[in-house]
Amino acid sequence: MTETLLLNLVYQGSFGTMPPKLKMDKFDMTIIRPLALISEKDMKEMEQIRAYQKQIKNCPHEKDSSRRDAKNLITELEK
C-alpha cells in the first residue's frame, strides 16, 4: 500500500490508496484485500513455510515498472 501511496503522490498529485475493505458506491460490491495489512516480511516467511512457487511474469515492462522504483525508494528511506 505504501508503494501505491507514493505512486499516487508522484504521478497523480493525490494522497490516497485503496483501503483493505472498499465498499463501491456505484455497484453493489465490496472489495476485500485480506493480505493488505500483513507485512511483506511476514508474507515472505509464509512463502518459505508453504513452499510457494514464484509466478513467472511474462510482461516485458516488469523490470522497468514505476512500482519497483517506488519500492526501492522506500527501502532506501527506511535505511
C-alpha positions as CSV (number, residue, x, y, z in Angstrom):
1,M,0.0,0.0,0.0
2,T,2.9,2.3,0.6
3,E,4.1,2.0,-2.9
4,T,0.7,2.9,-4.2
5,L,0.5,5.9,-2.0
6,L,3.9,7.1,-3.2
7,L,2.9,6.5,-6.9
8,N,-0.3,8.4,-6.4
9,L,1.6,11.4,-4.9
10,V,4.2,11.5,-7.7
11,Y,2.0,10.7,-10.8
12,Q,-1.5,11.8,-9.8
13,G,-0.8,14.6,-7.3
14,S,-3.2,13.0,-4.8
15,F,-2.7,11.4,-1.4
16,G,-4.5,8.1,-1.3
17,T,-4.5,4.4,-1.8
18,M,-7.1,1.6,-1.9
19,P,-8.2,0.6,1.7
20,P,-8.2,-3.1,2.8
21,K,-12.0,-3.0,2.5
22,L,-13.6,-0.9,-0.1
23,K,-17.4,-0.5,-0.5
24,M,-18.3,0.5,-4.0
25,D,-20.8,3.4,-4.3
26,K,-21.9,2.8,-7.9
27,F,-22.1,-1.0,-7.6
28,D,-23.4,-3.5,-5.0
29,M,-19.9,-4.7,-4.4
30,T,-17.3,-4.7,-1.7
31,I,-13.6,-5.4,-2.5
32,I,-11.7,-7.1,0.3
33,R,-7.9,-7.4,0.3
34,P,-7.3,-9.8,3.2
35,L,-3.5,-9.6,3.0
36,A,-3.3,-5.8,2.8
37,L,-2.3,-5.3,6.4
38,I,0.2,-8.1,6.6
39,S,3.9,-7.1,6.3
40,E,5.9,-8.1,3.3
41,K,8.4,-9.8,5.7
42,D,5.6,-12.0,7.2
43,M,4.4,-12.9,3.7
44,K,7.9,-13.9,2.6
45,E,8.2,-16.1,5.7
46,M,4.8,-17.8,4.9
47,E,6.0,-18.2,1.3
48,Q,9.0,-20.2,2.6
49,I,7.0,-22.2,5.1
50,R,4.4,-23.3,2.5
51,A,7.0,-23.6,-0.3
52,Y,5.0,-21.4,-2.7
53,Q,6.3,-21.3,-6.3
54,K,7.2,-17.9,-7.8
55,Q,4.8,-16.9,-10.5
56,I,6.5,-16.4,-13.9
57,K,5.7,-13.0,-15.2
58,N,5.7,-12.5,-19.0
59,C,5.2,-8.8,-19.1
60,P,8.1,-7.1,-21.0
61,H,7.8,-4.0,-18.8
62,E,8.0,-5.8,-15.5
63,K,11.7,-4.8,-14.8
64,D,11.1,-1.2,-15.7
65,S,8.0,-0.6,-13.5
66,S,7.4,2.6,-11.5
67,R,6.2,0.4,-8.7
68,R,9.6,-1.2,-8.4
69,D,11.2,2.3,-8.4
70,A,8.8,3.3,-5.6
71,K,9.6,0.2,-3.6
72,N,13.4,0.8,-4.0
73,L,13.0,4.4,-2.8
74,I,11.0,3.3,0.3
75,T,13.7,0.8,1.1
76,E,16.4,3.4,0.9
77,L,14.4,5.8,3.0
78,E,13.9,3.1,5.7
79,K,17.7,2.7,5.9
